[in-house]
């Protein structure tokens, strides 16, 4: 079930959704990812991220192909849920034309802490054709992954080398 602490706006967006005791089921939120109303799709993705239910990962991955606003909400939700299945689609989102999608994908990769995110983040860090802020966010995210303490020595050394080189420029 999804949260009784939703704002009045979120409850209004879901409108006719079957709600019991102020709670929306994960299954209903997944179904709402296909709603015609963009606001409902965004609210559904946000709710699924708050629920952190692994059943939502595949539908959220499918939502990455939607408009940038929905993709951003799906990326944030995938970052909250985590899991190995989410990493590759988040890495693919780094190549989006949308600044917001790239920015949120970088942050979501940081929350997963998965070592598979390191090389794509290093590549983004070194991509001088991308926005400076995106590159800086990639550097910060590499450091966040490093500080989580879940990397082996090789990955730690690689992250530190690139992170230091970024800040020594």
TAURCOR-V704573 format. One line per field, one symbol per residue. phi: phi as a letter, one per 40 degrees, with the letter a starting at -180 (. if undefined). burial: + if it has 24 or more other C-alpha atoms within 12 Angstrom, else -. A space follows every 10 residues. Layout:
phi: ???
burial: ???
This chain:
phi: .beccccccc ccccfcccbb fgbbccdccc cccbcccdcc cccccccccc cfcccccccc ccccccddcc cccccccccc cggccccccc ccccccccdc cccccccccc ccgccccccc cccccccccc ddcccccccc cdcccdccgb ccddcdcccc ccccccccc
burial: -++------+ +--+--+--- ---+++++++ ++++----++ ++++++++++ ++++++++++ +-++++-+++ ++++++++++ +++-++++++ ++++++-+++ ++++++++++ ++++++++++ ++++++---- ---+++++++ ++++++---- +---++--++ -++--+---
